Each structure stands twice: as structure tokens, then as C-alpha cells.
């Protein structure tokens, strides 16, 4: 065990003995997405470096504090990528934070989520024990797939120290098509195209100055992309120019997201619904949506007071609504109650946290409001 890991282990052990809450933190790029930020900060950025990388095996293992940008640059040098488009949101995003947050970018609906690419993890649990789960191949799971359980746990089950990820070759062909259309037309097209053998990768529909526009990204074999462009029509965009726009969509830097900055009373809400759900009748005072994931992800700007109405609206469509970002302060998110969790799921989550972190010292309040 190296010095950085030894120091972190000792700190966790002391916190368990003293019942001191710890706030597990990498680059802090997702601090805005928190119901509470409490406890003494444990910075994981000292856990740096790529442990192993076998391009021919499509597997990379990196320590939790490794820069996400640096890892993606390394993969790109070998013509490979993290296919799920992990968001950065700001400089400093880390590999451990990427897994702990479990957030995926525009390509998620076509290629899968973060957890689908996690092969193994090493963690420190709430007893200061260093545990390893999974490995570096797909067929290595016996019993519970604990490594993927860490994706989206927000550090409440343990401190991720190392992670092994499946990577994929970059697609040889890519194109982005632009269509002017209403939200209803975009949803209809996306549902139709989703049932056809087309190399769909990502989509984004947004309305600007009353004009709706659908952007559709295709990725795959050159011949498949070219054939899809001829079949679908639309206005083909320049790949070099539009790449920055897809990154801006991924990191919430598009004008639609930035417009909210001038109105701090508005929070950003994430509505996850079935892709086949129709246009949602948003309550008065809500702005949007911006639609991603072929209709399954709909971003809405609305005051926190509209939270119950948005949650009820999403539930009627068969999905959920969650406040994603509030400008006032991160702790202000605690004033917006999360969507009610089903009793069975709540009980399961409680048992998991009891098993991994019996003292409750890791990121208290990150998933649920503090009592």
C-alpha cells in the first residue's frame, strides 16, 4: 500500500473510531449536485495514475484521483474511448468521481451507462477495510456484482480507490444531422428511427426563440453512417465544428442551460421517462424541455416550489423527476424533497449502507436529506 492510500486508510479508520462524518471528494466538479455537503473533506486526487492499460484487451485500470480528461486523452491516442460520454461539468473531474456519480452523457441511450462499463473496483469500506471486487474481464462475476453497485452510489457505500473499465474503439464513421421540427415531431421520428437498423448514437432537441431543432448524431461503420444520412435527410453538420456543441451539451454549457444563470430562482430538473412518452404538459412557470436520449431524458428549468408538480407529472408518464442543479448554494437542494422511494428500494438501500458503512460516516445526506 503506497503512502497516499495509507494516509487515507488511516484517516477513515480514525473517523470510524470518532464517528466523524467524511465528505469524499475528487475534483469537486459535481458538488452542485448534492442535497448536503457535510463532513471533513477527504481528497482522493492523491490517488493518481493509470495502473494498467491493454489497448488490445479493451481494458484500462486507473486510480480514483486520475484526471478524467487525461484518461480520455490517453485512450484517444490509441483510437479508443469511454463510449458513454461521461460529463465533466468543470475542470478537475476524476475517474473515481465519474463512477461514484454514475452520470452519462448524450450517447447513454445508445451505448449504455457508466455501470455497464465497470469491470472491477477497489474500495475502502466503512470499516477501513480495503476490498476488491470484479476484475479486468467481462466474465468475472460470481455472486453479487458489487463493482457496478458503486456506480451512482455517490460515495455512500465506500471510497473508490481504483477502477477497471471496459473501453471501446472510436467509431470510424460519424455524422450529425440537423432538423427543424416541433418537439412532438422529434419524439415521433426518434421512436420510429429507434426501431430501425440505424447507427443512432445521440440526440438533442431544443427550442430557441420559438423554433425547435433536433440534432441527431450517428456513429458506426462509414458505410452505415453514409447510408443513414441518405435515408434520414436533414442538414449535415461539419463534424469538427459540431463536436464542441456535443461536448457543451454533455457538460451543460449550451445557451439553453446558461440562460438559467441569470435567474437564480430557477433550478434545473432532470425528468427520466420512457422514450415513448409524449410531450409533457409542464406546469406554469416551468421552461423547456431540452430533450436527450431519444426522448428518455428531459431537462426542465423551474423553481424548487414546482418540484412536487414535476414529480407527479413524471410519475404519470412512468418515470421520475429529480432536481439536478440549484444555483443558490449546494445545500439549498436540501429544501427540495426527493421523489418518494418505494419502500422495498428504501429498505434495500438502508441494508446496503449498513453493510458497507455501518457507522454512516461516508457522505451523509448525499443521497437523502439529513435527518
C-alpha positions, 0 to 999 in steps of 0.5 A: 500500500503506497503512502497516499492510500495509507494516509487515507486508510488511516484517516477513515479508520480514525473517523470510524473510531470518532464517528466523524462524518467524511465528505469524499471528494475528487475534483469537486466538479459535481458538488452542485449536485448534492442535497448536503455537503457535510463532513471533513473533506477527504481528497482522493486526487492523491490517488493518481495514475493509470495502473494498467492499460491493454489497448488490445484487451479493451481494458484500462485500470486507473486510480480514483484521483486520475484526471478524467480528461487525461484518461480520455486523452490517453485512450484517444491516442490509441483510437479508443474511448469511454463510449458513454460520454461521461460529463465533466461539468468543470475542470478537475473531474476524476475517474473515481468521481465519474463512477461514484456519480454514475452520470452519462452523457448524450450517447447513454441511450445508445451505448449504455451507462457508466455501470455497464462499463465497470469491470472491477473496483477497489474500495475502502469500506466503512470499516477501513477495510480495503476490498476488491471486487470484479476484475479486468474481464467481462466474465468475472462475476460470481455472486453479487456484482458489487463493482457496478453497485458503486456506480451512482452510489455517490460515495455512500457505500465506500471510497473508490480507490481504483477502477477497471473499465471496459473501453471501446474503439472510436467509431470510424464513421460519424455524422450529425444531422440537423432538423427543424421540427416541433418537439412532438415531431422529434419524439415521433421520428426518434421512436420510429428511427429507434426501431430501425437498423440505424447507427443512432448514437445521440440526440438533442432537441431544443427550442430557441426563440420559438423554433425547435431543432433536433440534432441527431448524431450517428456513429458506426461503420462509414458505410452505415453512417453514409447510408443513414444520412441518405435515408434520414435527410436533414442538414449535415453538420461539419463534424469538427465544428459540431463536436464542441456543441456535443461536448457543451451539451454533455457538460451543460454549457449550451445557451439553453442551460446558461440562460438559467444563470441569470435567474437564480430562482430557477433550478434545473430538473432532470425528468427520466421517462420512457422514450415513448412518452409524449410531450409533457404538459409542464406546469406554469412557470416551468421552461423547456424541455431540452430533450436527450436520449431519444426522448428518455431524458428531459431537462426542465428549468423551474423553481424548487416550489414546482418540484412536487408538480414535476414529480407527479407529472413524471410519475404519470408518464412512468418515470421520475423527476429529480432536481439536478442543479440549484444555483443558490448554494449546494445545500439549498437542494436540501429544501427540495424533497426527493421523489418518494422511494418505494419502500422495498428500494428504501429498505434495500438501500438502508441494508446496503449502507449498513453493510458497507458503512455501518457507522454512516460516516461516508457522505451523509445526506448525499443521497437523502436529506439529513435527518 
